[in-house]
Amino acid sequence: MGDVLWTPPADVRERSRIGDYLRWLAEHRGLEFADYDALWRWSVTDLDAFWRSIWDYFEVVAHTPPTATLGERNMPGARWFPGVTLNYAENVLRMPGRADDDPVVIAYGQTRAPETLAAAQLREQVRRVAAGLRRLGVGPGDRVAAYAPNIPETFVLLLATASLGAIFSSCAPEFGTRSVTDRWQQIEPKVLVAVDGYRYGDKPVDRRGEVAAIRAALPSVAYTVGIAYLDPAGELPGAISWAELAAETDEPLTFTPVPFDHPLYVLYSSGTTGLPKPIVHGHGGILLEHLKMLALHHDLGPADRFFWFTTTGWMMWNFLVSGPAVGATIVLFDGNPGHPDLGALWRLAERTGTTYFGTSAPFLLACRKAGLVPREIAGLSALRGLGSTGAPLPAEGFTWVYENVGADLQLQSLSGGTDVCTGFVGGVALLPVHAGEITCRALGAKVEARSADGTPVIGQLGELVITEPMPSMPVGFWNDPDGARYREAYFEVYPGVWRHGDWITINERGGCVITGRSDATLNRGGVRLGTAEFYSVVEGLDEVVDSVVVHLEDDQGGAGELLLFVVLAEGLELDDELRKKICRELRNALSPRHVPDEIHQVRAVPRTLSAKKLEVPVKKILTGTPVDNAAAKGALANPESLTAFATFAQQRRTPTTHPTPA
């Protein structure tokens, strides 16, 4: 841990957007900062001055300008920019530094031919679709739902919806009917926009049946709009076509001024245990946070082509499509990232001239495991930034990137959440990259580690908390009038302090290591162990494809049981020799406390639709909770994977049978 893999160039302040921001602060505010740490400390101490500087530096377009920055500082209940009116879509479509004929959206996929939209074309499509929505009676506060993939139409629909002051919500079309209706029955959309299907690799996936079932379950839907995506000649029965929605019209493109905290879109928690939480984000908070993060942390501007592999069911899609607000061109991809092989996305980066490549830690580790050398299979000379999120990236993942992707690019491991629709720890051009370490806490994000007694700690594992409000914290949860569900989700453990639910260690230089969810902690002999480092060792073995570990506590206060479940490479069976090898590796790399009591082979590890492991539902099943109560199957990518754990739990309760999960 801690090896320096990348160092900022000597002229970083002259070349980076954060360097330009520092010069602006000196010139316009009389503020000078010696280093990033000093800048961060100011940003989380003088909240009024920092967030007002973001507003002014990025020249946010408002209809009613600000007279105050932070009306109420309480959490929850902070009131940002009271009295301001603005519109997110207007600020995104301003596309600073871009001419009308500059490409701003480049879309690739496995269902249809590539497509490029220039700035003027994007504005024109938004103008037409906004007019089409208006014809359907959509106005401020109405909900528009998209069952659609990461394609230009979905982005256009988001901007058109936002321009009217209506509220957007998307689900990726791989979501099953129950997953979608669990989300949208809560918000009661007026308009449903849906694709007929899609291709995943070379496999066509027809979704017309799911669309019909979703419509039937949503009596609030007055109109359905069909995008003929899988079959360009087809149509959804009883639906208006996308072409009709986007028909030629004389109506100008206008933007409804809305309050700073007016709902922009509703995102959802994974919904693995109960109904997904409908998290409402506001126009102003999302705009300011994304301007700050995309420009000052990811160093994106008009010269950049910004890609993140995501679906419309993950908050990284919402983050990606704010790219034009800082002038960046966004690269959209819809399809199987492993088709025809794991080199597909790297070749896409070459084809599109991508300068910033965002993905997940599991994808990078899969490439490493497959022995892939991206710089040998694709021309990546344009690439200068690489982002990794979705799970902690271990040190060997960092090393693999610098040895196999590029020695000069800046790797940014970041972590945040759907709850804030951003990363609150990540990277910055001013600081070096250390192996296995998230570089810094983001500007304006007062992240701390808290010990068991609630005191802040440095250099020790603690609960990740945020102790000052951020503008992109949720406006609230949908249909939670007294805020009870919202308070329970984040503020119940430490009153007035946001508890995020991750374990984090923050070192003396401000670097961060996240070691897994705090509700999935392994607690052995009084020592808390994060799961991320555990997986790093186990899945580093050639024989192991995937794994999940759970700790079953002893009610009598004993050590409890540590159970490890592994998915092995094709054709392999778990035997005593491999069990010994796994235990030896864990003991040597971590500690004797990490050695599991039992190791079992399973066919698959349960994961959410955004590929997160489900340790807590597995633990619930193993302690006797019925499968249907332990996890909402519709939120899983592979719900059938839970059956093996239920069988295993049943066998454990019948001592005469030796547990052998399938």
C-alpha positions as CSV (number, residue, x, y, z in Angstrom):
1,M,0.0,0.0,0.0
2,G,1.2,3.5,-0.7
3,D,3.6,3.0,-3.6
4,V,3.5,6.2,-5.8
5,L,2.4,5.2,-9.3
6,W,1.8,8.6,-10.8
7,T,3.0,12.1,-10.0
8,P,1.4,15.3,-11.2
9,P,3.5,17.1,-13.9
10,A,5.5,20.2,-12.6
11,D,3.2,22.5,-14.6
12,V,-0.1,20.9,-13.3
13,R,-1.4,24.3,-12.1
14,E,-1.0,25.8,-15.5
15,R,-2.6,22.8,-17.3
16,S,-5.5,21.7,-15.1
17,R,-8.9,23.1,-14.5
18,I,-8.4,23.1,-10.8
19,G,-5.2,25.2,-11.4
20,D,-7.4,27.7,-13.3
21,Y,-9.9,27.7,-10.4
22,L,-7.1,28.4,-7.9
23,R,-5.9,31.4,-10.0
24,W,-9.6,32.6,-10.2
25,L,-9.8,32.4,-6.4
26,A,-6.7,34.4,-6.0
27,E,-7.8,37.1,-8.5
28,H,-11.5,37.3,-7.6
29,R,-11.6,36.3,-3.9
30,G,-8.1,37.2,-2.7
31,L,-7.6,33.6,-1.6
32,E,-4.3,31.7,-1.9
33,F,-3.9,28.0,-1.1
34,A,-0.5,26.4,-0.8
35,D,-1.8,22.9,-1.6
36,Y,-4.8,20.7,-2.0
37,D,-5.2,20.0,1.7
38,A,-5.5,23.7,2.5
39,L,-8.0,24.2,-0.3
40,W,-10.1,21.2,0.9
41,R,-10.1,22.4,4.5
42,W,-11.4,25.8,3.4
43,S,-14.1,24.2,1.2
44,V,-15.5,22.2,4.1
45,T,-15.2,25.0,6.7
46,D,-16.4,28.1,4.8
47,L,-19.3,26.4,3.0
48,D,-20.9,29.7,2.0
49,A,-17.8,31.0,0.3
50,F,-16.8,27.7,-1.3
51,W,-20.2,26.9,-2.9
52,R,-20.7,30.5,-4.0
53,S,-17.3,30.4,-5.7
54,I,-18.4,27.3,-7.6
55,W,-21.6,29.1,-8.7
56,D,-19.6,32.2,-9.8
57,Y,-16.6,30.4,-11.3
58,F,-18.8,28.2,-13.6
59,E,-21.1,31.2,-14.3
60,V,-24.3,29.2,-13.6
61,V,-27.3,30.5,-15.6
62,A,-30.1,31.5,-13.3
63,H,-33.5,33.2,-13.8
64,T,-33.4,34.5,-10.2
65,P,-29.8,35.1,-9.0
66,P,-28.6,34.2,-5.5
67,T,-28.8,36.5,-2.6
68,A,-27.6,33.9,0.0
69,T,-25.8,30.6,-0.3
70,L,-26.8,28.5,2.7
71,G,-30.0,29.5,4.5
72,E,-30.1,26.5,6.9
73,R,-27.0,24.5,7.8
74,N,-28.7,21.7,9.6
75,M,-28.6,18.1,8.5
76,P,-31.0,17.0,7.4
77,G,-32.8,20.2,6.3
78,A,-30.0,22.3,4.8
79,R,-31.4,25.0,2.5
80,W,-29.1,25.9,-0.4
81,F,-29.4,29.0,-2.5
82,P,-32.9,30.1,-1.1
83,G,-34.9,32.1,-3.6
84,V,-32.9,31.1,-6.6
85,T,-34.6,29.8,-9.8
86,L,-32.7,28.0,-12.5
87,N,-32.9,24.9,-14.8
88,Y,-30.5,22.0,-15.0
89,A,-31.2,21.4,-18.7
90,E,-30.4,25.0,-19.6
91,N,-27.0,24.8,-18.0
92,V,-26.1,21.4,-19.6
93,L,-27.2,22.6,-23.0
94,R,-25.1,25.7,-22.8
95,M,-22.1,23.4,-23.5
96,P,-19.4,26.0,-22.8
97,G,-16.5,26.1,-25.3
98,R,-18.4,24.1,-28.0
99,A,-19.5,25.3,-31.4
100,D,-22.8,24.2,-33.0
101,D,-21.2,21.6,-35.2
102,D,-18.9,20.2,-32.5
103,P,-19.8,16.5,-31.6
104,V,-21.1,16.4,-28.0
105,V,-22.7,12.9,-27.9
106,I,-21.0,9.8,-29.5
107,A,-23.1,6.6,-29.1
108,Y,-22.0,3.1,-29.8
109,G,-23.9,-0.2,-29.1
110,Q,-24.6,-3.7,-30.2
111,T,-28.1,-3.0,-31.4
112,R,-27.7,-0.4,-34.1
113,A,-25.1,1.6,-36.0
114,P,-23.0,4.3,-34.2
115,E,-24.5,7.8,-33.9
116,T,-23.0,11.2,-33.3
117,L,-24.9,14.3,-32.2
118,A,-23.4,17.8,-32.7
119,A,-24.3,20.5,-30.1
120,A,-27.0,22.1,-32.4
121,Q,-28.5,18.6,-33.1
122,L,-28.7,17.8,-29.4
123,R,-30.5,21.2,-28.7
124,E,-32.8,20.6,-31.7
125,Q,-33.8,17.1,-30.4
126,V,-34.4,18.4,-26.9
127,R,-36.6,21.2,-28.4
128,R,-38.8,18.8,-30.3
129,V,-39.1,16.2,-27.5
130,A,-39.9,18.9,-25.0
131,A,-42.7,20.2,-27.3
132,G,-43.9,16.6,-27.7
133,L,-44.1,16.1,-23.9
134,R,-45.9,19.4,-23.6
135,R,-48.5,18.2,-26.1
136,L,-49.0,15.2,-23.9
137,G,-49.8,17.5,-21.0
138,V,-46.5,17.2,-19.2
139,G,-45.7,20.1,-16.9
140,P,-43.8,21.0,-13.7
141,G,-43.9,18.1,-11.2
142,D,-45.2,15.4,-13.6
143,R,-43.1,12.3,-13.8
144,V,-41.6,10.9,-17.0
145,A,-40.2,7.3,-16.8
146,A,-37.7,5.8,-19.2
147,Y,-37.4,2.0,-19.6
148,A,-34.5,2.5,-22.0
149,P,-30.8,1.9,-22.4
150,N,-27.8,4.2,-22.5
151,I,-28.7,5.7,-25.9
152,P,-29.1,9.3,-27.1
153,E,-32.9,9.2,-26.8
154,T,-32.7,8.6,-23.1
155,F,-30.4,11.6,-22.6
156,V,-32.6,13.8,-24.8
157,L,-35.6,12.7,-22.8
158,L,-33.9,13.6,-19.5
159,L,-33.1,17.1,-20.7
160,A,-36.5,17.6,-22.3
161,T,-38.2,16.5,-19.1
162,A,-36.0,18.7,-17.0
163,S,-36.6,21.7,-19.3
164,L,-40.3,21.6,-18.4
165,G,-39.7,21.3,-14.7
166,A,-41.0,17.7,-14.9
167,I,-39.3,14.9,-13.0
168,F,-37.3,12.1,-14.8
169,S,-36.7,8.5,-13.7
170,S,-35.0,5.7,-15.6
171,C,-34.7,1.9,-15.3
172,A,-32.4,-0.1,-17.6
173,P,-34.3,-2.5,-19.8
174,E,-32.6,-5.5,-18.3
175,F,-34.6,-4.8,-15.1
176,G,-37.4,-7.3,-14.7
177,T,-41.0,-6.2,-14.4
178,R,-41.1,-6.4,-10.6
179,S,-38.0,-4.4,-10.2
180,V,-39.4,-1.6,-12.4
181,T,-42.9,-1.6,-10.8
182,D,-41.4,-1.6,-7.3
183,R,-39.7,1.7,-8.2
184,W,-42.4,3.4,-10.4
185,Q,-45.5,2.5,-8.5
186,Q,-44.0,4.8,-5.8
187,I,-43.7,7.9,-8.1
188,E,-46.7,7.3,-10.4
189,P,-45.4,8.5,-13.8
190,K,-47.6,10.2,-16.3
191,V,-45.6,9.2,-19.4
192,L,-43.7,5.9,-20.0
193,V,-41.0,5.8,-22.7
194,A,-39.8,2.3,-23.5
195,V,-37.8,0.3,-26.0
196,D,-39.1,-2.8,-27.6
197,G,-35.9,-4.7,-26.8
198,Y,-32.1,-4.6,-27.3
199,R,-29.1,-6.8,-28.2
200,Y,-26.7,-8.0,-25.5
201,G,-23.7,-9.1,-27.4
202,D,-25.2,-11.0,-30.4
203,K,-28.3,-12.1,-28.4
204,P,-31.6,-10.2,-29.2
205,V,-33.7,-9.6,-26.0
206,D,-37.4,-8.8,-26.7
207,R,-38.9,-6.7,-23.9
208,R,-42.4,-6.1,-25.3
209,G,-43.9,-8.5,-22.8
210,E,-42.2,-6.7,-19.9
211,V,-43.3,-3.3,-21.2
212,A,-47.0,-4.5,-21.4
213,A,-46.7,-5.8,-17.8
214,I,-45.2,-2.5,-16.6
215,R,-47.9,-0.5,-18.2
216,A,-50.6,-2.7,-16.7
217,A,-49.1,-2.2,-13.2
218,L,-48.9,1.6,-13.6
219,P,-52.5,3.1,-13.8
220,S,-51.0,6.6,-13.6
221,V,-49.5,6.3,-17.1
222,A,-51.6,8.3,-19.5
223,Y,-49.3,7.9,-22.5
224,T,-46.7,5.3,-23.6
225,V,-44.0,6.2,-26.2
226,G,-42.2,3.4,-28.0
227,I,-38.6,3.5,-29.2
228,A,-38.2,0.9,-32.0
229,Y,-34.7,0.0,-31.0
230,L,-34.4,-3.8,-31.4
231,D,-36.7,-3.8,-34.5
232,P,-36.6,-0.4,-36.3
233,A,-39.6,-1.5,-38.3
234,G,-41.6,-2.6,-35.3
235,E,-43.7,-0.8,-32.8
236,L,-45.1,-1.2,-29.3
237,P,-48.9,-1.8,-29.4
238,G,-50.9,1.2,-28.3
239,A,-47.9,3.4,-28.0
240,I,-47.0,6.7,-29.6
241,S,-43.8,6.4,-31.7
242,W,-40.6,8.3,-30.7
243,A,-40.8,9.9,-34.1
244,E,-44.2,11.3,-33.3
245,L,-43.0,12.6,-29.9
246,A,-40.1,14.3,-31.6
247,A,-42.1,15.6,-34.6
248,E,-41.2,18.9,-36.3
249,T,-42.7,21.9,-34.5
250,D,-42.3,25.7,-34.4
251,E,-42.2,25.7,-30.6
252,P,-39.0,27.3,-29.3
253,L,-36.7,25.7,-26.8
254,T,-37.5,27.2,-23.4
255,F,-36.6,26.4,-19.9
256,T,-39.0,26.5,-17.0
257,P,-37.4,28.3,-14.0
258,V,-37.6,26.2,-10.9
259,P,-36.4,26.6,-7.3
260,F,-32.8,25.3,-6.5
261,D,-34.2,22.2,-4.8
262,H,-37.0,21.5,-7.3
263,P,-36.9,17.7,-8.1
264,L,-34.8,16.9,-11.2
265,Y,-34.9,13.1,-11.1
266,V,-35.6,10.2,-8.8
267,L,-32.9,7.6,-8.3
268,Y,-33.3,4.4,-6.2
269,S,-31.4,2.4,-3.7
270,S,-30.7,-1.2,-4.9
271,G,-33.8,-2.5,-3.2
272,T,-32.2,-5.8,-2.2
273,T,-34.0,-5.8,1.1
274,G,-37.5,-4.3,0.8
275,L,-38.8,-1.6,-1.6
276,P,-36.1,0.5,-3.2
277,K,-35.8,3.9,-1.6
278,P,-36.9,6.7,-4.1
279,I,-34.1,9.3,-3.7
280,V,-35.1,12.7,-5.0
281,H,-32.4,14.9,-6.4
282,G,-32.7,18.6,-7.1
283,H,-31.8,20.8,-10.1
284,G,-29.4,23.1,-8.4
285,G,-27.6,20.6,-6.1
286,I,-26.9,18.1,-8.9
287,L,-25.7,20.9,-11.2
288,L,-23.3,22.4,-8.7
289,E,-21.9,19.1,-7.6
290,H,-21.4,17.8,-11.1
291,L,-19.8,21.0,-12.3
292,K,-17.3,20.8,-9.4
293,M,-16.6,17.1,-9.7
294,L,-16.4,16.8,-13.5
295,A,-14.2,19.9,-14.0
296,L,-12.1,20.3,-10.8
297,H,-11.7,16.6,-9.9
298,H,-11.9,14.7,-13.2
299,D,-10.3,17.7,-15.1
300,L,-12.8,17.5,-17.9
301,G,-13.4,20.3,-20.4
302,P,-14.2,21.1,-24.1
303,A,-11.2,19.1,-25.3
304,D,-12.3,15.9,-23.6
305,R,-14.2,12.8,-24.6
306,F,-15.7,11.3,-21.5
307,F,-16.8,7.7,-21.3
308,W,-18.2,5.7,-18.3
309,F,-19.4,2.2,-18.7
310,T,-22.8,2.3,-17.1
311,T,-26.5,1.5,-17.7
312,T,-29.4,3.8,-17.1
313,G,-30.1,1.9,-13.8
314,W,-26.9,3.2,-12.1
315,M,-26.2,6.7,-10.9
316,M,-23.0,6.8,-12.9
317,W,-25.3,7.4,-16.0
318,N,-26.7,10.5,-14.4
319,F,-23.1,11.6,-13.6
320,L,-21.8,10.8,-17.1
321,V,-24.6,12.8,-18.9
322,S,-23.8,16.0,-17.0
323,G,-20.5,16.0,-19.0
324,P,-21.7,18.6,-21.6
325,A,-22.2,21.1,-18.7
326,V,-18.4,21.4,-18.5
327,G,-18.0,21.3,-22.3
328,A,-17.0,17.6,-22.5
329,T,-18.2,15.2,-25.2
330,I,-19.9,12.2,-23.7
331,V,-19.4,8.7,-25.1
332,L,-22.4,6.4,-24.6
333,F,-22.2,2.6,-24.9
334,D,-25.0,0.1,-24.7
335,G,-24.3,-3.7,-24.7
336,N,-22.2,-6.4,-23.3
337,P,-18.7,-5.1,-22.2
338,G,-17.3,-8.6,-22.6
339,H,-18.5,-9.1,-26.2
340,P,-16.8,-10.4,-28.3
341,D,-14.1,-10.3,-25.5
342,L,-12.9,-8.1,-22.7
343,G,-11.0,-5.9,-25.1
344,A,-14.3,-4.4,-26.5
345,L,-14.4,-1.3,-24.4
346,W,-10.7,-0.6,-24.8
347,R,-11.1,-0.7,-28.6
348,L,-14.2,1.6,-28.2
349,A,-11.9,4.0,-26.4
350,E,-9.5,4.0,-29.4
351,R,-12.3,4.4,-31.9
352,T,-13.9,7.3,-30.1
353,G,-10.8,9.1,-29.0
354,T,-11.8,8.8,-25.4
355,T,-9.6,10.9,-23.1
356,Y,-11.3,9.8,-19.8
357,F,-12.3,6.1,-19.4
358,G,-14.6,5.3,-16.5
359,T,-15.5,1.8,-15.4
360,S,-15.9,-0.4,-12.4
361,A,-13.3,-2.1,-10.2
362,P,-14.7,-5.6,-11.0
363,F,-14.2,-4.9,-14.8
364,L,-10.6,-3.9,-14.3
365,L,-9.9,-6.9,-12.1
366,A,-11.6,-9.2,-14.7
367,C,-9.2,-7.7,-17.4
368,R,-6.3,-8.4,-15.1
369,K,-7.4,-11.9,-14.4
370,A,-7.8,-12.6,-18.1
371,G,-4.2,-11.4,-18.7
372,L,-5.4,-8.6,-20.9
373,V,-2.9,-5.9,-22.0
374,P,-5.1,-3.0,-23.3
375,R,-2.2,-0.9,-24.6
376,E,-1.3,-3.7,-26.9
377,I,-4.8,-4.3,-28.3
378,A,-5.9,-0.7,-28.7
379,G,-4.4,2.7,-29.4
380,L,-4.9,4.6,-26.1
381,S,-2.6,7.6,-26.8
382,A,-5.5,10.0,-26.2
383,L,-6.3,8.5,-22.8
384,R,-5.1,10.6,-19.8
385,G,-7.6,9.7,-17.1
386,L,-9.1,6.4,-15.9
387,G,-11.9,6.2,-13.3
388,S,-12.8,3.2,-11.2
389,T,-15.8,2.8,-8.9
390,G,-18.6,0.4,-7.8
391,A,-16.3,-1.5,-5.4
392,P,-12.9,-0.8,-3.8
393,L,-9.9,-1.2,-6.2
394,P,-7.1,-3.1,-4.5
395,A,-3.4,-2.2,-4.9
396,E,-2.9,-5.0,-7.5
397,G,-5.6,-3.4,-9.6
398,F,-3.8,0.0,-9.5
399,T,-0.5,-1.7,-10.5
400,W,-2.2,-3.6,-13.3
401,V,-3.5,-0.3,-14.8
402,Y,-0.1,1.3,-14.8
403,E,1.7,-1.7,-16.3
404,N,-0.9,-2.6,-18.9
405,V,-3.0,0.4,-19.8
406,G,-0.7,3.4,-19.6
407,A,2.2,4.6,-17.4
408,D,1.3,8.3,-17.8
409,L,-2.5,8.4,-17.2
410,Q,-4.0,9.4,-13.9
411,L,-6.0,6.6,-12.2
412,Q,-8.8,7.9,-10.0
413,S,-10.5,5.4,-7.7
414,L,-13.6,7.0,-6.3
415,S,-16.5,6.2,-4.0
416,G,-19.8,7.9,-3.3
417,G,-23.3,6.8,-3.9
418,T,-26.7,7.0,-5.5
419,D,-27.7,9.0,-2.3
420,V,-25.5,12.0,-3.4
421,C,-25.2,11.1,-7.1
422,T,-21.4,11.7,-7.0
423,G,-18.2,10.6,-5.4
424,F,-17.2,12.2,-2.1
425,V,-13.8,10.6,-2.1
426,G,-11.8,10.4,-5.4
427,G,-8.8,11.9,-7.2
428,V,-7.5,15.3,-8.2
429,A,-4.8,16.4,-10.7
430,L,-2.8,18.1,-7.9
431,L,-2.0,15.0,-6.0
432,P,0.0,11.8,-6.7
433,V,-1.6,8.4,-7.1
434,H,-0.7,5.8,-4.4
435,A,-1.4,2.1,-5.0
436,G,-4.6,0.9,-3.3
437,E,-5.5,4.3,-2.1
438,I,-8.3,6.8,-3.0
439,T,-6.3,10.0,-3.4
440,C,-8.4,12.5,-1.4
441,R,-11.7,13.7,0.0
442,A,-13.5,15.8,-2.6
443,L,-13.9,19.5,-2.3
444,G,-16.9,20.5,-0.2
445,A,-17.3,16.9,1.2
446,K,-16.4,16.8,4.9
447,V,-15.7,13.1,5.1
448,E,-14.5,11.6,8.4
449,A,-13.9,8.2,9.9
450,R,-15.7,7.7,13.2
451,S,-14.6,5.1,15.8
452,A,-17.2,3.0,17.7
453,D,-17.7,5.8,20.3
454,G,-18.3,8.4,17.6
455,T,-15.0,10.3,17.7
456,P,-13.1,11.1,14.5
457,V,-10.0,9.0,13.9
458,I,-7.0,9.2,11.5
459,G,-5.1,6.1,10.4
460,Q,-7.8,3.8,11.9
461,L,-10.8,2.0,10.5
462,G,-14.0,3.8,11.2
463,E,-17.5,4.5,10.0
464,L,-17.6,6.8,6.9
465,V,-19.6,9.9,7.9
466,I,-20.1,13.3,6.3
467,T,-20.3,16.1,9.0
468,E,-21.3,19.1,6.9
469,P,-24.1,19.4,4.3
470,M,-23.5,19.1,0.5
471,P,-25.9,20.6,-2.1
472,S,-26.4,17.2,-3.8
473,M,-27.6,15.4,-0.7
474,P,-31.2,14.4,-1.5
475,V,-34.0,16.9,-1.5
476,G,-35.7,14.0,0.3
477,F,-37.4,10.6,-0.4
478,W,-40.5,10.5,-2.5
479,N,-43.7,10.4,-0.5
480,D,-42.0,10.9,2.8
481,P,-43.7,14.1,3.9
482,D,-42.3,14.2,7.4
483,G,-38.8,13.1,6.4
484,A,-38.9,10.0,8.7
485,R,-37.6,7.5,6.1
486,Y,-34.9,9.9,5.1
487,R,-33.7,10.5,8.6
488,E,-33.8,6.8,9.4
489,A,-31.6,6.1,6.3
490,Y,-28.7,8.4,7.1
491,F,-29.1,10.3,10.4
492,E,-30.3,7.8,13.0
493,V,-26.9,6.6,14.3
494,Y,-25.2,10.0,14.7
495,P,-27.8,12.8,15.0
496,G,-27.0,15.7,12.6
497,V,-24.3,13.6,10.9
498,W,-24.7,11.6,7.6
499,R,-23.7,8.0,8.2
500,H,-23.0,6.4,4.8
501,G,-22.6,2.7,5.7
502,D,-19.0,2.1,4.6
503,W,-15.8,1.4,6.5
504,I,-13.1,3.9,5.7
505,T,-9.5,4.6,6.8
506,I,-8.2,8.1,6.3
507,N,-4.4,8.5,6.5
508,E,-2.3,11.5,7.6
509,R,-2.0,12.8,4.0
510,G,-5.8,12.6,3.4
511,G,-5.7,9.4,1.3
512,C,-8.6,7.0,1.9
513,V,-9.1,3.2,1.8
514,I,-12.7,1.9,1.8
515,T,-12.9,-1.7,3.0
516,G,-16.5,-2.6,2.4
517,R,-20.0,-2.0,3.8
518,S,-20.2,-1.6,7.5
519,D,-23.3,-3.7,7.7
520,A,-21.3,-6.6,6.2
521,T,-18.4,-6.4,8.6
522,L,-16.4,-9.4,9.7
523,N,-15.9,-9.1,13.4
524,R,-13.4,-11.7,14.6
525,G,-12.2,-11.6,18.2
526,G,-13.2,-8.0,18.5
527,V,-11.2,-6.9,15.4
528,R,-13.3,-5.5,12.5
529,L,-12.3,-6.7,9.1
530,G,-13.5,-5.2,5.9
531,T,-14.5,-7.5,3.1
532,A,-12.7,-5.8,0.2
533,E,-9.2,-6.8,1.2
534,F,-10.5,-10.4,1.8
535,Y,-11.8,-10.6,-1.8
536,S,-8.6,-9.1,-3.2
537,V,-6.7,-12.1,-1.9
538,V,-9.2,-14.8,-2.6
539,E,-10.0,-13.6,-6.1
540,G,-6.4,-13.1,-6.9
541,L,-6.0,-16.9,-7.1
542,D,-6.3,-18.3,-10.6
543,E,-8.7,-20.9,-9.6
544,V,-11.3,-18.5,-8.0
545,V,-13.6,-16.5,-10.3
546,D,-15.8,-14.9,-7.6
547,S,-16.4,-15.1,-3.9
548,V,-18.5,-13.9,-1.0
549,V,-17.7,-14.1,2.7
550,V,-20.0,-13.7,5.7
551,H,-19.5,-13.7,9.5
552,L,-22.1,-15.4,11.6
553,E,-21.9,-14.0,15.1
554,D,-22.1,-16.2,18.2
555,D,-24.9,-15.1,20.5
556,Q,-22.8,-16.2,23.5
557,G,-20.0,-13.8,22.6
558,G,-17.7,-16.3,21.0
559,A,-15.7,-15.9,17.8
560,G,-18.6,-17.0,15.6
561,E,-18.2,-18.5,12.2
562,L,-16.5,-17.1,9.1
563,L,-17.9,-18.8,6.0
564,L,-16.4,-18.4,2.6
565,F,-18.2,-19.3,-0.7
566,V,-16.2,-19.5,-3.9
567,V,-17.1,-19.7,-7.6
568,L,-14.3,-21.6,-9.3
569,A,-13.0,-21.5,-12.9
570,E,-14.8,-23.8,-15.3
571,G,-14.2,-27.5,-14.7
572,L,-12.7,-27.1,-11.3
573,E,-14.0,-28.7,-8.1
574,L,-13.2,-27.5,-4.6
575,D,-11.0,-30.0,-2.8
576,D,-9.0,-30.0,0.4
577,E,-5.9,-29.0,-1.4
578,L,-7.5,-25.9,-2.8
579,R,-9.1,-25.1,0.6
580,K,-5.6,-25.3,2.2
581,K,-4.2,-23.0,-0.5
582,I,-6.9,-20.4,0.0
583,C,-6.4,-20.5,3.8
584,R,-2.6,-20.2,3.4
585,E,-3.0,-17.2,1.1
586,L,-5.4,-15.4,3.5
587,R,-3.1,-16.1,6.5
588,N,0.0,-14.9,4.8
589,A,-1.5,-11.8,3.1
590,L,-3.8,-10.7,5.8
591,S,-3.9,-12.5,9.2
592,P,-4.9,-15.7,10.9
593,R,-8.2,-14.0,11.8
594,H,-9.0,-13.9,8.1
595,V,-8.8,-17.7,7.7
596,P,-12.4,-19.0,7.2
597,D,-13.9,-21.8,9.3
598,E,-15.5,-23.3,6.3
599,I,-15.1,-22.9,2.5
600,H,-17.8,-24.0,0.1
601,Q,-18.2,-24.0,-3.7
602,V,-21.2,-22.3,-5.2
603,R,-22.2,-21.7,-8.9
604,A,-22.7,-17.9,-8.5
605,V,-22.4,-15.0,-6.0
606,P,-25.6,-13.0,-5.8
607,R,-25.2,-9.5,-7.2
608,T,-27.4,-6.5,-7.8
609,L,-28.2,-5.2,-11.3
610,S,-25.2,-2.8,-10.9
611,A,-22.9,-5.8,-10.0
612,K,-22.6,-5.2,-6.2
613,K,-22.2,-8.3,-4.0
614,L,-25.0,-9.1,-1.6
615,E,-23.3,-10.1,1.6
616,V,-26.1,-9.0,3.9
617,P,-28.9,-11.0,2.2
618,V,-26.6,-14.1,2.1
619,K,-26.0,-13.6,5.9
620,K,-29.7,-13.3,6.5
621,I,-30.5,-16.5,4.6
622,L,-27.8,-18.4,6.5
623,T,-29.3,-17.2,9.8
624,G,-32.8,-18.5,8.9
625,T,-34.5,-15.6,7.0
626,P,-36.6,-17.0,4.1
627,V,-35.2,-16.1,0.7
628,D,-38.2,-13.9,-0.3
629,N,-37.8,-11.8,2.9
630,A,-34.0,-11.6,2.7
631,A,-33.8,-10.1,-0.7
632,A,-36.0,-8.6,-3.4
633,K,-35.3,-10.9,-6.2
634,G,-36.2,-8.4,-8.9
635,A,-33.2,-6.2,-7.8
636,L,-30.7,-9.1,-8.5
637,A,-28.9,-9.8,-11.7
638,N,-29.0,-13.5,-10.8
639,P,-31.8,-14.2,-8.3
640,E,-31.4,-18.0,-8.8
641,S,-28.1,-17.8,-7.0
642,L,-29.8,-17.4,-3.7
643,T,-31.3,-20.9,-3.8
644,A,-27.9,-22.6,-3.1
645,F,-27.6,-20.5,0.1
646,A,-31.1,-21.4,1.2
647,T,-30.4,-25.1,0.6
648,F,-27.1,-24.8,2.6
649,A,-28.9,-23.1,5.5
650,Q,-31.5,-25.8,5.6
651,Q,-28.8,-28.5,5.6
652,R,-26.9,-26.8,8.4
653,R,-30.1,-26.9,10.5
654,T,-30.2,-30.7,9.8
655,P,-26.9,-31.9,11.3
656,T,-27.2,-35.4,9.9
657,T,-26.7,-34.0,6.4
658,H,-23.3,-32.6,5.4
659,P,-23.8,-29.1,3.8
660,T,-22.9,-29.1,0.1
661,P,-24.2,-26.0,-1.6
662,A,-24.5,-26.2,-5.4
